[in-house]
Amino acid sequence: MLQANQKPSIPIRDVWNFVFDGRGRIAFLRREENRPSSFVLLDQTGKILREIQLGIENKSDANWTGC
């Protein structure tokens, strides 16, 4: 049940990095409010295949870089 000031939780939100794999799936990192970021993997229809909370704290000045 949602509280008065609470927004509904949808899986695709606060995306800060994403990639497509060879099978057309979408993987992204999602910033979470008051908890560590999450890794999310979706199929081509948007169905969630994996949703994993990472053990990394969010910092406002932090950046992730890739190869």
N, C-alpha and C positions, 0 to 999 in steps of 0.2 A: 504494500500500500504506500502511495506517495504522500509525503508530507506537504504542507502548504507551499513551501518555497522550493520544492524538489522537482527537477526536470525528469521526464522519463528517460531511462537508459536505453539508447539504441547502439548497436554494435559499431556502426560506422560513424565515428565522431572524433574530433580532436586528433586527426591524423597528422603526423609530422614526418613521415618517410614511408614510401611504398615502392614495391616492385611487382612486375608480372613475371611468372615463370614460363617455361616452355609449354606447359599444358593450359595456359591462359588463366591460371589461378592468380589471385591478388594477395600479397602479403604486405602488412603494414604495421608500424608502431603507433600506438595510441597513448597519448598522455592521459593520465587518470587524475582525478581530483582527490587529494589527500591520501594517495597510495602510489606504489611504483607503477611504471608504465606497463603496457601489455603488448604482446605480439598477437596479431590476428591473421588467420589464413582463411580466405573465402574461395569458393569455387566460382565458375563463370556466371552462375545465376545469383550469386550473392549469399549463398548458404554458408554459414560458418562451419569450417572444417576443424579448426583449432583456435583456441583463445587461451593464451598462457600469460599469467601475470609474471613479469620479470622482477628479479630481485635488485633492481636499480632505482635509486631514488631520483625523482625529478628535481632538477635545479634550474632556475630561470635562466642562468647564463651558460648552461651546458649545451654542447653540440656533439652530435655523432657524425663521424665521417665514414664513408665507404670507399672501397677500392674502385 
